[in-house]
Amino acid sequence: MLEFRLTAKTIALIFSAFFLAGVAAGALTHGGQQLGGYVLGPHGDYVCIANLNVVISVGEPIHVKSLRFGSVWPGQRGTLYIELENLAPVDYKVHIRCSGVRSPREGAVRVTFEPVTIVIPAGESREVEVPFSVESSAPIGIYEVVVAIYRGSEPSSALLISEVHLIGYVGGEPVRVVAISLPSLWPGSSGQVVLEVENIADTAYNLSVSVISVKGPGAAEAVSIGGGRFLVQGLSRQSIALSVEVKDSAPVGTYTISLAVRRL
């Protein structure tokens, strides 16, 4: 079964998830090697099951609230669900364009997404369905998918407001990050990033969520996000909430918070 695992870039001071959407999770069979900038596989006494980059854009009116994704087999079709909210008093047209490749090191396209354009009325939310298909000949291995979200009348001149990077692979990793919910934040406010985690094994596992780095105009002094250890019961689905705080002195700009989710 072909599955994609989360990484996230999402907007909001308005958040943008960088490893989300698509298809769900898979086995870590690459023994700690570096693939496309992401470290996958066992590292000592833990397994890295997801790398997340949370991107904060101060003042963007289109808020990416959440992304949901399921799993598909090679040769099947699936759907990526993106919930968008328009925080402004005017309507906006949003374009979603995606691309998929065999792996960062191999250029053959194996995942095909349909382009989607939607108008989001002022002050309203919409769940956007993005259909995709996986080639029946899709081999075992690492996949990367890029989901780009634009705001503007015409795709050719629209503003890129969010990018979602996914990595996926074939296999049976028992703990999967299957969705992420993202808050709308402003300087001086706080909120939560919520990861929805599913454990398909009948054994409980401890997960560790830690901050790798914070980059941006104010860097770590302006934006902070919590982490910690969390117990995920066997055969269950549960939420992990991470607190996010933005100082009132945070300058306008884009912040990237890199997180690692590990199974201990």
Secondary structure, 3 states (H helix, E strand, C coil): CEEEECEEEEECCCEEEEECCCCCCCCCCCCCCEECCEECEEECCEEEEEEEEEEEECCCCEEEEEEECCCECCCCEEEEEEEEEECCCCCEEEEEEEEEECECCECCCCEEECCEEEEECCCCEEEEEEEEEECCCCCCCEEEEEEEEEECCCCCCCEEEEEEEEEEEECCCCEEEEEEECCCCCCCCEEEEEEEEEECCCCCEEEEEEEEEEECCCHHHHEEECCEEEEECCCEEEEEEEEEEECCCCCCCEEEEEEEEEEC
